[in-house]
Amino acid sequence: MSDKARILKHLQEKGSITPLEALEQYGCYRLGARVFDLRRDGYNIQTTIVDGTDRNGEPAKYARYTLNK
């Protein structure tokens, strides 16, 4: 199964995914590129920028991708 197929399945089953989830669960380093591919295939995926912290406790922002039905 390709990274694109794994990401699509995850989105369909769980609704959203972050880059860290994609890396930890699927070994996908380029989630943004796979989301781009899925959008090009016609999937409606929304990007939300989330405020969080990095591993050192410093403020950080990351993307959460959500599949709109």
C-alpha positions as CSV (number, residue, x, y, z in Angstrom):
1,M,0.0,0.0,0.0
2,S,1.4,3.4,-0.9
3,D,1.8,6.3,1.5
4,K,-1.0,8.2,-0.3
5,A,-3.4,5.2,0.2
6,R,-2.4,4.9,3.9
7,I,-3.0,8.6,4.5
8,L,-6.4,8.5,2.7
9,K,-7.5,5.4,4.7
10,H,-6.4,7.2,8.0
11,L,-8.4,10.3,7.0
12,Q,-11.4,8.3,6.1
13,E,-11.3,6.3,9.4
14,K,-10.2,8.9,11.8
15,G,-11.1,12.2,10.1
16,S,-7.7,14.1,10.5
17,I,-4.0,13.6,10.7
18,T,-0.9,15.6,11.7
19,P,2.7,15.3,10.4
20,L,3.8,13.6,13.6
21,E,1.0,11.0,13.4
22,A,1.9,10.3,9.7
23,L,5.6,9.9,10.6
24,E,5.0,7.7,13.7
25,Q,2.3,5.5,12.2
26,Y,3.3,5.3,8.6
27,G,6.9,6.5,8.3
28,C,5.7,9.3,6.0
29,Y,8.0,12.3,6.1
30,R,6.2,14.3,3.4
31,L,2.6,14.4,4.6
32,G,2.0,17.8,2.9
33,A,3.0,16.3,-0.5
34,R,0.7,13.3,0.0
35,V,-2.2,15.7,0.9
36,F,-1.4,17.7,-2.3
37,D,-1.7,14.5,-4.3
38,L,-5.0,13.7,-2.6
39,R,-6.4,17.1,-3.3
40,R,-5.3,16.8,-6.9
41,D,-7.3,13.5,-7.0
42,G,-10.4,15.5,-5.9
43,Y,-10.5,15.0,-2.1
44,N,-11.6,18.0,-0.1
45,I,-8.9,18.3,2.6
46,Q,-8.8,21.3,5.0
47,T,-5.6,22.5,6.6
48,T,-5.8,24.0,10.1
49,I,-2.7,25.4,11.8
50,V,-2.5,24.3,15.4
51,D,-0.5,26.0,18.2
52,G,1.4,23.5,20.3
53,T,4.9,23.0,21.8
54,D,8.0,21.3,20.6
55,R,10.0,18.6,22.4
56,N,11.8,21.4,24.3
57,G,8.6,23.0,25.5
58,E,9.0,25.9,23.1
59,P,5.9,27.2,21.2
60,A,5.4,25.6,17.8
61,K,2.8,25.5,15.1
62,Y,1.9,22.5,13.0
63,A,-0.7,21.5,10.4
64,R,-3.7,19.3,11.0
65,Y,-5.3,18.0,7.8
66,T,-9.0,17.1,7.9
67,L,-11.0,15.3,5.3
68,N,-14.3,17.0,4.5
69,K,-17.0,14.7,3.3
